[in-house]
Amino acid sequence: EEIGQTQCLFQFDVEVVEVAEPAYPEVDDEFAASLGVKGGVEAMRAEIRANLEREVKARLETKTKAEVMEAAANACDFALPTVLVNDQCEALRQQMESDVKKMPAMPVDAFKPQAERRVRLGLFVEALISQENISGSDEQVREIAADIASSYEKPEEVIEYIMKDQNRVGNLRAQATENNVTEWILAKAKTVEETVEFDKLMAGQF
């Protein structure tokens, strides 16, 4: 390795003490029990499959929603209230300073493109919700709560815990409304289905 004009050479002697292969446990009822799964191997496999299906669904929905909102933002070109853009710029600047310590102060205008996109998309979604009367239903809220609770040992107790708090219910209703906005836009747009390999999906490479 060369550092400036100086060449540094390093030499190491390594003694191999042992070479071993990984020893995998037998996938049987005893192994399932060691993981706290009741019902043996089949129950364990069913639980793993359910968890993977839930994760795949969540990742696809998140990706689809992000792309729909990106397309909507790009399609909008209406003028924006200056005060809203300025407020969003300042909020982004404060968030950056909070997230990245000891960072040199950045001019507010550096955040203008991102602020304009957020404000434009927010106004569009707000108008769409009002005009088309889009909202999250009680049934959708409970479905989201049930999906969250399904990974717990006692789902009904988790659902009850979620549903008895108005703040949590409000957050789920907002999520349901956002999902409905995405579905409304998809119904009006030209879409193309694409098959994604599982490994690429889980690695976020899609």
Secondary structure, DSSP 4 states (H G I P E B T S, - for coil): -EETTEE----------------PPP-SHHHHHHTT-TTHHHHHHHHHHHHHHHHHHHHHHHHHHHHHHHHHHHH------HHHHHHHHHHHHHHHHHHSTTPPP--GGGGHHHHHHHHHHHHHHHHHHHHHT----HHHHHHHHHHHHTTSSSHHHHHHHHHT-HHHHHHHHHHHHHHHHHHHHHHHS--------HHHHHTT--
